[in-house]
Amino acid sequence: MRKIDQFIASEKTRYGDIFSDIMYAKSELEPFLPQAVLQQRKYTTALPILSRYMMLLDNVKNDTGKEGMLGFLKDDKHIGLLEDYKRDHEDAFKQLVKCYTCQCLKCPKECEFDSCLGCKAGASVVTCDRTQLCAVCHDEAIIPLENNSTQRVEDYEVLATMQDIKKDKRYIFLQGTQSDEKLVLYYYPGISDTTYGEITDEAEFDSVIAAYQRIEKT
């Protein structure tokens, strides 16, 4: 099998599953959710990009099938062009991978949580009880904060964020990239600025920690 054939087969297996599953989920939700709500789903603007990529794979497959015995010499060129397309639309491809595994994908409920409107790049909902708590995990999200122990600014990895709609509160779980210090803070996301606050109520702090430990087990 030619190198390009192996590449196309691998890409169609990976992204074909993502495309078909998201399209199926979307069609299943259409009878239950208003179109305006569906249009807010994060995958809406990214799906046409993936659809175009699937067509490109088919076109390249057809074109290479017509090449002669030395056609394999063009394999790297074909693969390079396909990789260029993915690179040009890197954010869309990453988002679709996250949507594919997101708990929101097949949810038929008109959401009271931030849902896709509050979704950050490289994030997806990992658990949601649909009534009170919704937790999101993030890929390689880093924020700078002052370490109270060292009085120095340190980068913190965002382990997760959680929303409690009954208490109208949001929480963020962090770990220092240098100190390994773990923090749990109130989380106030804004359009241009995000702020954080200390949780002073011990019972609330303990309940938030317990909820996060349940997330870790999922």
C-alpha positions in Angstrom: 0.0 0.0 0.0 1.3 3.4 -0.9 2.1 5.9 1.8 -0.7 8.3 0.7 -3.2 5.4 0.8 -2.1 4.6 4.4 -2.4 8.3 5.4 -5.9 8.7 3.8 -7.1 5.5 5.4 -5.9 6.6 8.9 -7.4 10.1 8.5 -10.7 8.8 7.3 -10.9 6.4 10.2 -10.1 9.1 12.8 -12.0 12.1 11.4 -14.7 10.1 9.7 -15.9 8.8 13.0 -15.8 12.3 14.5 -17.8 13.7 11.6 -20.4 11.0 11.4 -21.0 10.9 15.2 -21.3 14.7 15.5 -23.7 14.9 12.5 -25.8 12.0 13.9 -26.0 13.7 17.3 -27.0 17.0 15.7 -29.8 15.3 13.7 -31.0 13.5 16.7 -31.3 16.7 18.7 -33.1 18.7 16.0 -36.6 17.6 17.0 -36.0 18.6 20.6 -34.0 21.8 20.5 -34.7 25.1 18.8 -32.4 25.9 15.8 -31.1 28.9 17.6 -29.9 26.7 20.5 -28.3 24.2 18.1 -26.5 27.0 16.3 -24.8 27.9 19.6 -23.1 24.5 19.7 -19.4 24.9 19.4 -19.1 22.4 16.5 -21.4 24.4 14.2 -18.8 26.6 12.6 -16.2 23.8 12.6 -18.2 21.1 10.9 -18.0 22.6 7.3 -14.2 22.7 7.6 -14.2 19.0 8.5 -16.7 18.2 5.7 -14.4 19.9 3.3 -11.4 17.9 4.5 -13.3 14.6 4.1 -14.0 15.7 0.4 -10.3 16.5 0.0 -9.3 13.1 1.2 -11.7 11.5 -1.4 -10.4 13.8 -4.2 -6.8 12.9 -3.4 -7.7 9.2 -3.3 -9.3 9.4 -6.7 -6.4 11.5 -8.2 -3.7 9.2 -6.9 -5.6 6.2 -8.2 -5.0 7.5 -11.8 -1.3 8.0 -11.3 1.2 5.6 -12.9 3.8 3.4 -11.5 5.9 6.3 -10.3 3.0 8.0 -8.6 4.4 7.1 -5.2 7.0 9.8 -5.7 4.2 12.4 -5.2 3.0 10.9 -2.0 4.8 13.4 0.3 3.4 16.3 -1.8 -0.1 15.0 -1.4 0.3 14.4 2.3 1.9 17.9 2.7 -1.1 19.6 1.1 -3.6 17.8 3.4 -1.5 18.6 6.4 -1.4 22.2 5.3 -5.2 22.3 5.3 -5.4 20.9 8.8 -2.7 23.3 10.0 -4.6 26.2 8.5 -7.7 25.1 10.4 -6.0 23.8 13.5 -8.4 25.4 16.0 -11.4 23.9 14.3 -10.0 20.4 14.2 -9.0 20.6 17.9 -12.4 21.9 18.8 -14.2 19.0 16.9 -12.1 16.5 18.8 -13.2 18.0 22.1 -16.8 18.2 21.0 -16.7 14.5 20.0 -16.0 13.6 23.6 -18.0 16.3 25.3 -20.9 15.4 27.5 -23.0 18.1 25.8 -22.8 16.5 22.4 -25.9 14.3 22.7 -27.7 16.2 25.5 -31.3 17.1 24.5 -31.8 19.6 27.4 -32.0 23.3 26.9 -29.0 24.1 29.0 -29.0 26.3 32.0 -25.2 26.1 32.3 -22.7 28.2 30.4 -22.4 25.3 28.0 -20.9 26.1 24.6 -21.2 29.8 25.1 -18.7 29.6 28.0 -16.5 27.0 26.3 -12.8 27.8 26.0 -10.5 26.4 23.3 -9.3 22.9 24.2 -12.0 22.4 26.8 -14.9 19.9 27.1 -17.5 19.0 29.7 -16.5 15.8 31.5 -19.4 15.5 33.8 -22.8 17.2 34.2 -25.8 16.2 36.4 -28.1 18.6 34.3 -29.5 20.0 37.5 -26.8 21.7 39.5 -23.1 20.9 38.7 -21.2 20.9 35.5 -17.5 20.4 35.3 -15.1 21.2 32.4 -11.6 19.9 31.9 -9.0 21.9 29.9 -6.0 21.0 27.7 -2.8 22.9 28.4 -4.6 26.0 29.9 -2.1 28.1 31.9 -2.8 31.2 34.0 -0.2 33.3 35.9 -1.0 33.9 39.6 0.9 35.1 42.6 2.0 32.3 44.9 1.1 33.3 48.4 4.0 31.2 49.8 6.8 32.6 47.7 5.2 36.0 46.8 6.2 35.4 43.2 4.1 35.1 40.1 3.8 31.5 39.0 2.1 29.7 36.2 -0.8 27.5 37.2 -2.3 24.7 35.1 -6.1 24.8 34.9 -7.1 21.3 36.0 -10.9 22.0 35.8 -13.6 24.5 36.2 -17.0 23.8 37.7 -20.3 25.7 37.7 -23.0 25.4 40.3 -26.2 26.9 38.9 -28.2 26.5 42.1 -25.6 28.6 44.0 -24.8 30.7 40.9 -21.1 30.2 41.5 -18.1 29.0 39.5 -14.9 27.4 40.7 -11.5 26.8 39.3 -9.0 24.1 40.2 -5.4 24.9 39.7 -1.9 23.4 40.2 1.4 25.3 40.1 3.7 24.2 37.3 6.7 24.8 39.5 5.6 24.4 43.1 2.8 21.8 42.5 0.7 23.9 44.9 -3.0 23.2 44.4 -5.6 25.9 44.6 -9.4 26.1 44.5 -10.8 29.5 43.9 -14.0 31.3 42.9 -13.9 31.9 39.2 -15.4 35.0 37.6 -14.9 34.8 33.8 -15.4 38.0 31.9 -15.2 39.1 28.3 -12.0 41.0 28.6 -10.8 40.1 32.1 -11.1 37.1 34.4 -10.9 37.4 38.2 -10.6 34.9 41.1 -11.5 34.9 44.7 -10.7 33.0 47.9 -13.3 30.5 49.3 -13.5 31.4 53.0 -16.5 29.1 53.9 -15.0 25.8 55.1 -18.1 23.7 54.5 -18.4 25.1 50.9 -14.7 24.5 50.3 -15.0 20.9 51.5 -18.0 20.3 49.3 -16.3 21.7 46.2 -13.2 19.5 46.9 -15.5 16.5 47.2 -17.1 17.3 43.9 -13.7 17.7 42.2 -12.6 14.3 43.6 -15.6 12.8 41.9 -14.6 14.4 38.6 -11.1 12.9 38.9 -12.7 9.4 39.1 -14.6 9.9 35.8 
